[in-house]
Structures are given as C-alpha cells and as structure tokens.
Amino acid sequence: GTAMASFEEVRKLQAQIDHLKERLDFISPMLPLVNFVQDYFQKVECEASLQLLRLKNAQVLNCTNADDDEVSNAQLETVKWIHFVTDTIT
C-alpha cells in the first residue's frame, strides 16, 4: 500500500525532472544569444538617450508639451529618436 504509493510518487517526480532536463537542454544553447540581444538593445537605448539629451541641450528638441512628455516617458528612447528623425525629415 504505502510502499506502492511512495514508488508511484517517486516515479512521477522522476518523470517531471526528466521533462525539466529536456526543457533546460533546449533552452540552454539560446542563452548566449539572448544575452547578446539584451546587451545590444541596452547599448542602442543608451545611445538613443544620449542623442536625445544632446538635442534637448542644443534646444533642437522641443519638450514644452507636458502631455507629450508623459507619453514619451512611457516610450523607448529608440522610439523617441526615430519619431524625432522622421518628424525632422518629413
């Protein structure tokens, strides 16, 4: 009775562990790529932020509308930069 129940629980746990190992084996090779993409994204965001700051300091970028500032705070720096460039050339 109890020994059979314990054996069944151990078997279920082993099956779960095996499944997790399979998932880990699948995901592990992707981690370097994910880390690379995260680093790249962070560098692009930092550069966009720096360029936006330069435009603000040069008073090229106008940030007088409070509603626009609230919306832009929720946006990515890269998105703000692309919007500025697009608005400038159109």
Residue pairs with C-beta under 8 A, 6 or more apart in sequence:
44 78
45 76
45 77
45 78
46 77
48 76
48 77
48 78
48 80
48 81
49 77
51 81
52 61
52 77
52 80
52 81
52 84
55 61
55 84
56 63
61 84
63 69
63 72
72 80
